[in-house]
Amino acid sequence: MTYKKLSDDLSVSAQINANDIEQLAADGFRSIICNRPDGESPDQPDFATLASIAKKAGLETSYIPVSPSGIQEQQAVQFAAALRTLPAPALAYCRSGARSAAIWEVQKQLTDNSTN
């Protein structure tokens, strides 16, 4: 499993599967954020299945699906809230990791703008 570290509290990756969850826990992740809508691809595991396995491995989860057509501000707000409330570090995933990285950037901009 390959992931990219964006900060001390967040890394992103492509789609994970059930077999990846134990490794994520062993690598020190404490939370998983899913940014991929269920049913986007016929071969992807659904979030409920992964969340159940993650819970058994001691990981918390959050489901904030983002369409490939773009990030909505409310999704970025939800993502920021998840980063504040979920145990860190977290891994966010989507099909390739790009949407997860993009929503992280958008939530940072919103957070920066709200503190100025």
WOPE-V146858 format. One record per pair of residues at least 12 apart in sequence whose C-alpha atoms are under 7 Angstrom apart, sorted by the first residue. I is the first residue (numbers start at 1). J is the second residue. Records with the same first field share a line. If there is no record, write none. Layout:
I->J + J
//
This chain:
1->20
8->89
9->88 + 89 + 90
10->89 + 90 + 91
11->90 + 91 + 92
12->91 + 92 + 93 + 97 + 100 + 101
13->92 + 93 + 94 + 96 + 97
14->93 + 94 + 95 + 96 + 97
15->93 + 94 + 95 + 96
17->45
18->50 + 53
21->54
22->57
25->57
29->88 + 89 + 90 + 91
30->59 + 60 + 87 + 88 + 89 + 90
31->59 + 60 + 61 + 86 + 87 + 88 + 89 + 90 + 91
32->59 + 60 + 61 + 62 + 90 + 91 + 92
33->61 + 62 + 63 + 91 + 92 + 93
34->62 + 63 + 64 + 65 + 92 + 93 + 94
35->63 + 64 + 65 + 66 + 92 + 93 + 94 + 100
36->65 + 66 + 93 + 94 + 95
37->65 + 66 + 67
60->86
64->79
71->103
76->103 + 106 + 107
77->107
79->107
80->107
//
